[in-house]
C-alpha cells in the first residue's frame, strides 16, 4: 500500500476520535432524568391530578399538545373534556404551565436527556420563575 | 412448483382480506385514550356568523384616544416595539386619509380629514387574498369570518404580505421577544420568520370578551355580527354613511369607517 503507515495511523486516530464519546462514558451511568411535579401550585391542589392519568401523559403528552393546538387554533374549541368528564381550558401557557410552573425541572429534564428540542418556547412564554 | 390461475386468485383474495382486516385490528388495538377525548367551544364565547367592525373616526379626537387603542391591542398580544419603521410589527395603526383610502382623496379635501389619522387594521375580508395565496394554510378564514393566523404553520414565505392590499401584515425580521415591553403571560409571542396581524381578538371572543381595541375605544370602535340585523354594528351601518378601504378590489373588507365631518359639521 502506498503511504500505508500514514493511512493506518490516520485511520486509527479517526477511529479513536469517533468512538471517544462511547469509551469515555463506558460503564458510567448518566443521571436519569428526574422530572419534578412538586410546584407550589400543585401542592395547593386538593386533588393532585393532571388532565389525564399520569401514565397517559407520560407517553402521549406530545400528541395531546398537538391535538390541543390544532383544535384551539383551527377549530376554535377552547374546552377539553377529559376522559373522566372534567373540563379544562385548552392552553399551554394558562393551563399546563399554570400548574407545572417549573419548566426546567418538568419539561427540560427529560427533553434534554432524550435530546428532544420542542419549539413550543420559541413563541410561547415560559413561566417566570425559570427565567435565569 | 407452479400455481394455476385459480390458486393465484385464491391466495390474492385471502391475503387482501387478511391485509385489510389486519390493519383494522392493529388500528383498533393501537387506539389510544385520546379518542375518548372531546373538544368543545366555550359556551360563554361570543359567536357570530360574520364578525365586523365599524370605526367611527369622528369620535377619535385626541392623540391619546388613538394611543389608548393601539397600546391596548399591542400590550394584549405581545406586539414588539422594534423602534424602526422597517422592522415594524403592527396590528392596528394610524394612516392618513390619502393612504387609507387611495383614490378617494383630492386636492381640496377638508383640512380636518386630510390630516386626520385613521385607525386601520386587518379588514378580515370576505374574499381574503392572503388566504388564497398561503401555501401552508397557515392563514385561513374561520366560519365566523375572522381571518386567522396559525403561527404553528407559518413558514414565513410572505406571499400573504404581497397579496394583502391593505398592508395589514407584518413580518418578524428579528426575534421579537427582547422587544416586548411587558409580556402578557396569557398570550404567546412570536418567533423570527413568521407573519402576524390582527386576529379580531379570537382569544378574547372565545372567553366572551370583546376585542381589546373595542374595549379601549370608548365607543369609537363597534364590533358586531353583520348577519344579525339587530347587532350594534348593523344598527350603526343603517344609520350612517360608511365606507370601506379599497372596496373596488373586491375583497369585501369587514371594517367600515364613518368619516364624519369637521367638528362644526
Interface residues (C-beta under 8 A of the other chain):
Chain A: X52 X56 X60 X63 X64 X67 X69 X71 X73 X74 X75 X76 X77 X78 X79 X80 X81 X82 X83 X89 X90 X91 X93 X94 X119 X122 X123 X124 X125 X128
Chain B: X32 X33 X34 X36 X37 X38 X39 X40 X41 X42 X45 X78 X140 X142 X144 X148 X150 X151 X152 X183 X185 X186 X187 X188 X189 X190 X191 X202 X206 X207
